[in-house]
Amino acid sequence: MIRKTQAESIAPYLRDASNFSGGNAEEVVIPETSDELANFLKNETRPVTVAGAGTGLTASRIPAGGVIVSLERFNRIIEEAEGRVRVGPAVTVKELQGFLPGWLYPPNPTETLASLGGTLATNASGSRSYKYGVTRDYVEEVELLLVDGRKTLLKRGLKITEPLTFEDGSKIIFPDIAYQSPECKNAAGYFVHPGMDWLDLFIGSDGTLGIFTDIALRLIPRPHDFVSGILFFEEEDSCWELIPQIKSADRKRIDPCSLEYFDHNALKRLKSKHKNIPNRSRAALFFEQAVPEMKDYDLILEDWYEFLSAENITLDDSWFAQGPKDVQMFHDFRHDVPVIINEENSRAGRVKLGTDMAVPDKYFMAMMQFYRETLVASNLDYVMFGHLGDNHLHINLLAEDRDRAQKVYDQMVEQVLEWGGTVSAEHGIGKLKKKYFAKMVGSSGLKDLNKIKYCFDPENRLGTGNLL
């Protein structure tokens, strides 16, 4: 085990993509094996924070004292049975995707350098979540350590109605609570549904319940190709109104895995890299549909042409991929938005204030209209983009006056919660969104979630400061 105690050696572990400052730790430990980590934890009394790759946006990995556990040596990838792969938590999304000829791991967060342990901790998703779901849907098994060093193997199908048993013979019983997670896409707090698997509780727990040391993932056959395009609209409403039509279309013909939105402020910034964006565009929609076999490509493309023509969508200004280079360019188009915003914020010395909220389907149009009215009334600069199919948009408030932007953010939270939505659909809560999470679950919900935390970490030493 490597142990780092010098300030200059610890400093790199005190930063992440959230730009949160003020973290501190006494030591960083880097174990080589899960047994080595378990033995360390059994003799440790300080707070423990797990350090992922540092791509998170909620400061979950930044400690306020104690010891940092870095699993950077847990980076092996082993292909198991057909359609299944075993990975260490330090393996990145990019590394996994490059290892999988013939297979696809559907969760594709924007930050491909995210570690898979981190994506499990936040239940990450990405642009294809509309069809393929989120990280939780693809985790089959994990080796898990508690902060006291107890170890267990969590397999899919092990229900919370049965005690969770550890290697030393000890057991934990799921507490009797009333709290349940929202029905919309959600990455806020512990996942709680009646009769769920124990595995589902730990996925999305923000590094506060246990430490993943080995992960088995389910894969799907890699599609032959993707039919993809970017549609441009002269009016925002025209784009919004198309979404319910896509969702209600015949799934044998129109079955996208991605529906990604770009508002006029996003398009304005994207023009610096994509000069051919039509000047009159006020909104854009990136769609993508998997093509299982080569013979299906032309049929699926024709189905989209017919569908869009029937919906009176002008195709002259639209872009359709003509090959792999175009498909990659369309993904770059999507991923360029947060990169451009981050660079802009860095030059201006601003801290990004961005939403990560989602609502149930029935509030989709009301959500879009509310966002527009609220943002226009605020007179703040902003960019809105993200996962329109999941009713999950990222609104970046770009203001020098953070207090003014915070009031707008708070106003949005109030409305989203009134609709039964979530304050985080994919990034987690961490240290930065705890007050919103507390408002979301209420005092009784917090009591229930603290009961869960107490079962696994009664001294509140793991991921201290995150979530609760």
C-alpha positions as CSV (number, residue, x, y, z in Angstrom):
1,M,0.0,0.0,0.0
2,I,1.3,3.4,-1.0
3,R,0.8,6.2,1.7
4,K,1.2,9.9,0.9
5,T,1.4,12.4,3.7
6,Q,3.2,15.3,2.1
7,A,1.0,18.3,1.3
8,E,2.2,18.5,-2.3
9,S,1.3,14.8,-2.7
10,I,-2.1,15.2,-1.3
11,A,-3.0,18.4,-3.2
12,P,-4.0,16.7,-6.5
13,Y,-6.7,14.7,-4.6
14,L,-8.3,17.9,-3.2
15,R,-9.6,19.0,-6.6
16,D,-12.4,18.0,-9.0
17,A,-14.5,19.4,-11.8
18,S,-16.7,21.2,-9.4
19,N,-14.0,23.8,-8.6
20,F,-15.0,23.4,-4.9
21,S,-12.2,24.6,-2.7
22,G,-11.3,24.2,1.0
23,G,-10.7,20.4,1.1
24,N,-8.1,18.9,3.3
25,A,-6.8,15.5,4.4
26,E,-4.1,14.1,6.6
27,E,-3.1,11.3,4.2
28,V,-3.8,9.5,0.9
29,V,-3.7,5.7,0.9
30,I,-3.5,3.7,-2.4
31,P,-4.1,0.0,-1.8
32,E,-3.2,-2.7,-4.3
33,T,-5.9,-5.3,-3.4
34,S,-9.3,-5.4,-1.7
35,D,-7.9,-7.4,1.2
36,E,-5.2,-4.8,1.8
37,L,-7.8,-2.1,1.8
38,A,-10.1,-4.2,4.2
39,N,-7.2,-4.7,6.7
40,F,-6.5,-0.9,6.6
41,L,-10.1,0.0,7.2
42,K,-10.4,-2.5,10.1
43,N,-7.7,-0.5,12.0
44,E,-8.8,3.0,10.9
45,T,-10.9,5.5,12.9
46,R,-10.5,8.6,10.9
47,P,-13.1,9.8,8.3
48,V,-12.6,8.2,4.9
49,T,-13.3,9.7,1.5
50,V,-13.0,7.7,-1.7
51,A,-11.3,9.6,-4.6
52,G,-12.5,8.9,-8.1
53,A,-11.1,10.4,-11.3
54,G,-12.0,13.9,-10.3
55,T,-14.6,14.5,-13.0
56,G,-17.5,14.9,-10.6
57,L,-19.5,18.2,-10.4
58,T,-20.7,18.0,-6.8
59,A,-17.4,17.9,-4.8
60,S,-18.1,14.3,-3.5
61,R,-14.5,13.3,-3.6
62,I,-13.2,16.4,-1.8
63,P,-12.7,15.6,1.9
64,A,-12.9,17.8,5.0
65,G,-10.2,16.0,6.9
66,G,-9.3,12.4,7.6
67,V,-7.9,10.0,5.0
68,I,-8.4,9.7,1.2
69,V,-8.7,6.2,-0.3
70,S,-7.6,6.2,-3.9
71,L,-8.4,3.1,-5.9
72,E,-6.3,4.1,-8.9
73,R,-4.5,0.7,-8.9
74,F,-7.9,-1.1,-9.3
75,N,-7.7,-0.8,-13.1
76,R,-8.1,-4.2,-14.6
77,I,-10.6,-5.2,-17.3
78,I,-11.5,-8.9,-17.8
79,E,-14.0,-10.1,-20.4
80,E,-16.1,-12.9,-18.8
81,A,-19.0,-14.8,-20.3
82,E,-20.6,-13.4,-23.4
83,G,-22.2,-10.0,-22.7
84,R,-20.4,-9.5,-19.4
85,V,-17.2,-7.7,-18.3
86,R,-15.5,-7.4,-15.0
87,V,-13.7,-4.1,-14.2
88,G,-11.9,-2.4,-11.4
89,P,-13.4,0.9,-10.2
90,A,-10.5,3.0,-11.6
91,V,-11.2,1.9,-15.2
92,T,-12.6,4.8,-17.2
93,V,-15.6,4.9,-19.4
94,K,-13.3,5.5,-22.4
95,E,-11.1,2.6,-21.5
96,L,-14.0,0.3,-21.2
97,Q,-15.6,1.3,-24.5
98,G,-12.3,0.8,-26.3
99,F,-12.0,-2.7,-24.9
100,L,-15.4,-4.0,-26.2
101,P,-15.3,-5.1,-29.8
102,G,-18.8,-6.4,-30.6
103,W,-20.3,-5.2,-27.4
104,L,-21.7,-1.9,-26.1
105,Y,-21.8,-0.5,-22.6
106,P,-24.8,1.9,-23.0
107,P,-24.3,4.5,-20.2
108,N,-22.2,7.2,-21.9
109,P,-21.7,10.3,-19.6
110,T,-20.3,13.4,-21.3
111,E,-17.1,13.0,-19.4
112,T,-15.6,9.8,-20.8
113,L,-12.6,10.0,-18.4
114,A,-14.9,9.3,-15.5
115,S,-14.0,6.2,-13.5
116,L,-16.6,3.5,-13.4
117,G,-16.5,3.5,-9.6
118,G,-17.5,7.1,-9.8
119,T,-20.3,6.4,-12.3
120,L,-21.7,3.8,-9.9
121,A,-21.5,6.2,-7.0
122,T,-23.6,8.7,-8.9
123,N,-25.7,6.3,-11.1
124,A,-24.4,8.2,-14.1
125,S,-26.3,8.1,-17.4
126,G,-25.6,10.2,-20.5
127,S,-27.2,11.0,-23.9
128,R,-28.4,7.5,-24.6
129,S,-30.4,7.1,-21.3
130,Y,-33.7,7.8,-23.0
131,K,-33.7,4.3,-24.5
132,Y,-31.0,2.4,-22.6
133,G,-31.4,3.6,-19.1
134,V,-28.8,4.4,-16.5
135,T,-25.8,2.8,-14.8
136,R,-27.9,0.9,-12.3
137,D,-29.5,-1.0,-15.2
138,Y,-26.2,-2.6,-16.2
139,V,-24.5,-3.5,-12.9
140,E,-24.7,-7.3,-12.2
141,E,-22.4,-7.7,-9.2
142,V,-20.0,-5.8,-7.0
143,E,-17.5,-6.6,-4.3
144,L,-18.2,-4.1,-1.6
145,L,-16.3,-3.0,1.6
146,L,-17.9,-1.1,4.4
147,V,-15.9,1.6,6.2
148,D,-15.1,-0.8,9.0
149,G,-13.5,-3.3,6.6
150,R,-16.3,-5.8,6.3
151,K,-16.6,-7.3,2.9
152,T,-19.5,-8.8,0.8
153,L,-20.3,-9.8,-2.7
154,L,-23.5,-8.2,-3.9
155,K,-25.2,-10.0,-6.7
156,R,-28.2,-9.0,-8.8
157,G,-31.4,-10.6,-7.3
158,L,-30.4,-10.4,-3.6
159,K,-33.4,-8.5,-2.2
160,I,-33.6,-6.1,0.7
161,T,-36.3,-8.3,2.2
162,E,-33.4,-10.7,3.2
163,P,-30.5,-9.7,5.5
164,L,-27.2,-8.6,3.9
165,T,-24.5,-11.1,5.0
166,F,-20.8,-10.3,5.2
167,E,-17.7,-12.5,5.0
168,D,-17.3,-12.4,8.8
169,G,-20.8,-13.7,9.2
170,S,-22.3,-10.5,10.4
171,K,-25.6,-9.3,8.9
172,I,-27.5,-6.0,8.3
173,I,-31.2,-5.8,8.0
174,F,-32.8,-3.1,5.9
175,P,-34.6,-0.6,8.2
176,D,-38.3,-0.1,8.3
177,I,-38.8,3.2,6.5
178,A,-41.5,5.0,4.5
179,Y,-39.3,7.0,2.0
180,Q,-39.4,6.0,-1.7
181,S,-37.4,7.5,-4.6
182,P,-39.1,9.7,-7.2
183,E,-40.4,8.0,-10.3
184,C,-38.6,10.2,-12.8
185,K,-34.9,9.8,-13.9
186,N,-33.1,10.4,-10.6
187,A,-29.6,10.4,-9.1
188,A,-30.4,12.2,-5.8
189,G,-29.8,10.2,-2.7
190,Y,-30.3,6.6,-1.9
191,F,-32.5,4.6,-4.3
192,V,-35.3,3.1,-2.3
193,H,-38.1,1.0,-3.8
194,P,-40.1,-1.8,-2.2
195,G,-38.5,-5.2,-2.9
196,M,-35.5,-3.8,-4.6
197,D,-32.1,-5.5,-4.8
198,W,-29.5,-4.6,-2.2
199,L,-27.2,-3.7,-5.1
200,D,-29.5,-0.9,-6.2
201,L,-29.2,0.9,-2.8
202,F,-25.4,1.2,-3.1
203,I,-25.5,2.4,-6.7
204,G,-26.0,6.2,-6.5
205,S,-25.1,6.4,-2.8
206,D,-22.5,9.2,-3.4
207,G,-19.7,7.3,-1.7
208,T,-21.4,7.3,1.7
209,L,-22.4,3.6,2.2
210,G,-19.7,1.4,0.9
211,I,-16.6,1.2,-1.4
212,F,-16.7,-0.7,-4.7
213,T,-13.6,-2.7,-5.3
214,D,-14.7,-5.0,-8.2
215,I,-17.6,-4.5,-10.6
216,A,-19.3,-6.9,-13.1
217,L,-21.3,-5.2,-15.9
218,R,-23.9,-6.4,-18.4
219,L,-23.3,-5.5,-22.0
220,I,-25.5,-5.4,-25.1
221,P,-24.6,-6.4,-28.6
222,R,-23.0,-3.4,-30.4
223,P,-25.3,-2.1,-33.1
224,H,-24.0,-2.2,-36.6
225,D,-24.4,1.6,-36.8
226,F,-26.5,4.5,-35.7
227,V,-28.9,6.6,-37.8
228,S,-28.3,10.1,-36.4
229,G,-29.1,13.7,-37.3
230,I,-29.3,17.2,-36.0
231,L,-32.6,19.0,-36.7
232,F,-32.7,22.8,-36.6
233,F,-35.8,24.9,-35.7
234,E,-36.6,28.5,-36.2
235,E,-38.9,28.4,-33.1
236,E,-38.2,26.7,-29.8
237,D,-41.8,25.6,-29.4
238,S,-41.5,23.6,-32.7
239,C,-38.8,21.5,-31.2
240,W,-40.6,21.0,-27.9
241,E,-43.8,20.0,-29.6
242,L,-42.0,17.3,-31.6
243,I,-40.9,15.4,-28.5
244,P,-44.3,14.0,-27.5
245,Q,-44.8,13.0,-31.1
246,I,-41.5,11.0,-31.1
247,K,-42.4,9.4,-27.8
248,S,-45.8,8.3,-29.1
249,A,-44.5,7.1,-32.5
250,D,-44.5,3.4,-33.6
251,R,-41.5,1.9,-31.8
252,K,-40.9,-0.5,-34.6
253,R,-39.9,2.5,-36.8
254,I,-39.0,5.5,-34.6
255,D,-37.1,4.3,-31.5
256,P,-34.3,6.8,-30.6
257,C,-31.7,6.2,-27.9
258,S,-30.8,9.9,-27.8
259,L,-32.8,13.1,-27.8
260,E,-30.5,16.0,-27.0
261,Y,-31.6,19.6,-26.9
262,F,-29.7,22.8,-27.7
263,D,-31.2,26.3,-27.1
264,H,-30.3,29.4,-29.1
265,N,-27.6,30.4,-26.6
266,A,-26.0,27.0,-26.9
267,L,-26.1,27.3,-30.8
268,K,-24.6,30.8,-30.6
269,R,-21.6,29.4,-28.8
270,L,-21.3,26.3,-30.9
271,K,-20.9,28.4,-34.0
272,S,-17.3,29.0,-33.0
273,K,-16.6,25.4,-33.8
274,H,-19.4,24.5,-36.2
275,K,-19.6,27.3,-38.7
276,N,-22.4,25.8,-40.8
277,I,-25.2,26.0,-38.1
278,P,-28.1,27.8,-39.9
279,N,-28.3,31.4,-38.9
280,R,-32.0,31.5,-38.3
281,S,-32.0,28.5,-35.9
282,R,-33.3,29.1,-32.4
283,A,-33.1,25.5,-31.2
284,A,-31.7,22.1,-32.3
285,L,-32.4,18.5,-31.5
286,F,-29.8,15.7,-31.9
287,F,-31.4,12.3,-32.4
288,E,-29.8,8.9,-32.6
289,Q,-31.2,5.5,-33.3
290,A,-29.4,2.2,-33.2
291,V,-29.2,0.1,-36.3
292,P,-29.0,-3.6,-35.4
293,E,-27.8,-4.9,-38.8
294,M,-26.5,-3.4,-42.0
295,K,-29.7,-4.3,-43.9
296,D,-31.8,-2.1,-41.5
297,Y,-29.9,1.2,-42.1
298,D,-31.7,2.5,-45.2
299,L,-35.1,1.4,-43.8
300,I,-34.6,3.2,-40.5
301,L,-33.3,6.4,-42.2
302,E,-36.3,6.4,-44.6
303,D,-38.7,5.9,-41.6
304,W,-37.2,9.1,-40.0
305,Y,-37.5,11.1,-43.3
306,E,-41.2,10.1,-43.5
307,F,-41.9,10.7,-39.9
308,L,-40.3,14.2,-39.9
309,S,-41.9,15.2,-43.1
310,A,-45.3,14.2,-41.7
311,E,-44.6,16.4,-38.7
312,N,-43.8,19.3,-41.1
313,I,-40.1,19.5,-40.1
314,T,-38.0,21.2,-42.7
315,L,-35.2,18.9,-43.7
316,D,-33.3,21.2,-45.9
317,D,-31.3,22.7,-43.0
318,S,-31.1,19.5,-41.1
319,W,-27.9,17.3,-40.9
320,F,-27.9,13.6,-41.3
321,A,-24.9,11.4,-40.7
322,Q,-23.3,10.0,-43.9
323,G,-20.8,7.8,-42.1
324,P,-18.7,7.2,-38.9
325,K,-17.0,10.6,-39.2
326,D,-20.4,12.4,-39.1
327,V,-21.6,10.3,-36.2
328,Q,-18.5,11.3,-34.2
329,M,-18.9,15.0,-35.3
330,F,-22.5,15.0,-34.0
331,H,-21.3,13.6,-30.6
332,D,-18.6,16.3,-30.5
333,F,-21.3,18.8,-31.2
334,R,-23.1,17.6,-28.1
335,H,-20.0,17.4,-25.9
336,D,-18.6,20.7,-27.1
337,V,-21.3,22.7,-25.2
338,P,-20.1,22.1,-21.6
339,V,-16.4,22.4,-22.8
340,I,-17.1,25.9,-24.3
341,I,-19.0,27.0,-21.3
342,N,-16.3,25.9,-18.9
343,E,-13.6,27.7,-21.0
344,E,-15.8,30.8,-21.0
345,N,-16.3,30.7,-17.2
346,S,-12.6,30.2,-16.7
347,R,-11.7,33.3,-18.7
348,A,-14.4,35.3,-16.9
349,G,-13.4,34.0,-13.5
350,R,-17.0,32.7,-12.9
351,V,-18.1,29.6,-11.0
352,K,-20.6,27.6,-13.1
353,L,-24.0,27.4,-11.6
354,G,-25.8,24.6,-13.4
355,T,-29.0,22.7,-12.9
356,D,-29.4,18.9,-13.1
357,M,-33.1,18.6,-12.6
358,A,-35.8,16.4,-14.1
359,V,-39.6,16.0,-13.9
360,P,-42.2,13.3,-14.7
361,D,-43.3,13.1,-18.4
362,K,-46.7,14.8,-17.8
363,Y,-44.9,18.1,-16.9
364,F,-42.6,18.2,-19.9
365,M,-44.2,21.1,-21.7
366,A,-45.0,23.0,-18.6
367,M,-41.3,22.6,-17.6
368,M,-40.1,24.0,-20.9
369,Q,-42.4,27.0,-20.8
370,F,-41.6,27.7,-17.1
371,Y,-37.8,27.6,-17.8
372,R,-38.2,30.0,-20.7
373,E,-40.4,32.5,-18.8
374,T,-38.2,32.4,-15.7
375,L,-34.9,32.8,-17.6
376,V,-36.2,35.7,-19.8
377,A,-37.5,37.5,-16.8
378,S,-34.2,37.1,-15.0
379,N,-32.2,39.0,-17.6
380,L,-29.3,36.6,-16.9
381,D,-27.1,35.1,-19.6
382,Y,-27.7,31.3,-19.7
383,V,-27.3,28.2,-21.8
384,M,-29.9,25.4,-21.8
385,F,-29.1,21.9,-23.3
386,G,-29.4,18.3,-22.4
387,H,-31.6,15.2,-22.3
388,L,-34.9,16.3,-23.7
389,G,-36.2,12.7,-23.9
390,D,-35.8,12.3,-20.1
391,N,-37.3,15.8,-19.3
392,H,-33.8,16.5,-17.9
393,L,-32.1,19.7,-19.0
394,H,-28.9,21.4,-17.9
395,I,-29.4,25.1,-17.5
396,N,-26.1,26.9,-16.9
397,L,-26.6,30.4,-15.3
398,L,-23.7,32.6,-16.5
399,A,-23.7,35.6,-14.2
400,E,-21.1,37.6,-12.4
401,D,-23.6,38.2,-9.7
402,R,-23.9,34.7,-8.1
403,D,-26.5,35.8,-5.6
404,R,-28.8,36.8,-8.4
405,A,-28.2,33.6,-10.3
406,Q,-28.8,31.6,-7.1
407,K,-32.3,33.1,-6.6
408,V,-33.2,32.0,-10.1
409,Y,-31.8,28.5,-9.4
410,D,-33.9,28.4,-6.1
411,Q,-37.0,29.4,-8.0
412,M,-36.5,26.5,-10.4
413,V,-36.0,24.1,-7.6
414,E,-39.2,25.1,-5.9
415,Q,-41.2,24.5,-9.1
416,V,-39.5,21.2,-10.1
417,L,-40.2,19.8,-6.6
418,E,-43.8,20.9,-6.8
419,W,-44.1,18.7,-9.8
420,G,-42.6,15.7,-8.0
421,G,-39.2,16.0,-9.8
422,T,-35.7,15.6,-8.7
423,V,-32.9,18.1,-8.0
424,S,-30.3,15.8,-9.5
425,A,-31.0,13.4,-12.4
426,E,-27.4,12.3,-13.1
427,H,-24.7,14.2,-11.2
428,G,-25.6,13.3,-7.6
429,I,-25.8,15.5,-4.6
430,G,-22.3,15.5,-3.0
431,K,-21.5,18.5,-0.9
432,L,-23.0,21.2,-3.1
433,K,-26.7,20.3,-3.4
434,K,-27.5,19.1,0.1
435,K,-29.9,21.9,0.9
436,Y,-31.9,21.2,-2.2
437,F,-31.9,17.5,-1.5
438,A,-33.1,18.2,2.1
439,K,-36.0,20.2,0.6
440,M,-36.7,17.5,-1.9
441,V,-37.1,14.6,0.6
442,G,-38.4,16.6,3.6
443,S,-37.6,16.1,7.3
444,S,-39.2,12.6,7.5
445,G,-37.3,11.5,4.4
446,L,-34.0,12.7,5.8
447,K,-34.7,10.7,9.0
448,D,-35.4,7.6,6.9
449,L,-32.2,8.0,4.9
450,N,-30.2,8.6,8.0
451,K,-31.5,5.3,9.3
452,I,-30.0,3.6,6.2
453,K,-26.7,5.4,6.7
454,Y,-26.6,4.4,10.3
455,C,-26.9,0.7,9.4
456,F,-23.7,0.7,7.4
457,D,-21.7,3.6,8.9
458,P,-23.0,4.4,12.5
459,E,-20.1,6.8,13.1
460,N,-20.7,8.7,9.9
461,R,-17.1,8.3,8.7
462,L,-17.5,7.4,5.0
463,G,-18.0,10.2,2.6
464,T,-18.6,12.6,5.5
465,G,-20.3,15.8,4.2
466,N,-21.8,14.2,1.2
467,L,-25.6,13.9,0.7
468,L,-26.8,14.1,4.3
